Amino acid sequence: MNQQQLQELVEQISLKYFGRPFLHQAKINKRMRTTGGRYFLSDHHIDINAHFLEDKYRSELVGIIKHELTHYHLHLLKRGYQHRNRDFKQLLAKVGGSRYAPDIGLRRIQKKNYLYECVNCHHHYARVRKVNTRKYRCGICGGKLRLNRLMN
């Protein structure tokens, strides 16, 4: 799907489900990893994650577009357009948009660098960042933690 096809799809969904035209730009964003789309308050354009433009993610793409159009139309109507607002939740449910972008395996897996062990119950904790062992204790028994080894 190219830029023009995406623009047409967004305009069609806007008219069909919201009964209002989409008068701004829909853009493809290849840098997105964890989000499906993004609505910009400043110039009212919508970015869509390029990974969802494949045919196998068509239903997810429509849900993402509905989500972003919900932000778009509510913001232009000067109503609650944020996720926490009742207007947003009601309109999103009415049009059948997705609340969250599905995980399609694009998230980076963080490498665990530190392995801690509880002195009392010997429970292991793998962490990305270093933990202050004077301040933090075992979540199971409350015992002291000790740095077991660095994992590299």
Buried (B, 14 or more C-beta within 10 A) or exposed (E): BEEEEBBEBBBEBBEEBBEEEBEBBBBBBEEBEEBBBBBBEEEBBBBBBBBBBEEEBEEBBBBBBBBBBBBBBBBEEEEBBEEEEEBBBEBBEEBEBBEEBEEBEEEEEEEEEBBBBBEBEEBEBEBEEEEEEEEEBBEEEEBBBEEBEEEE
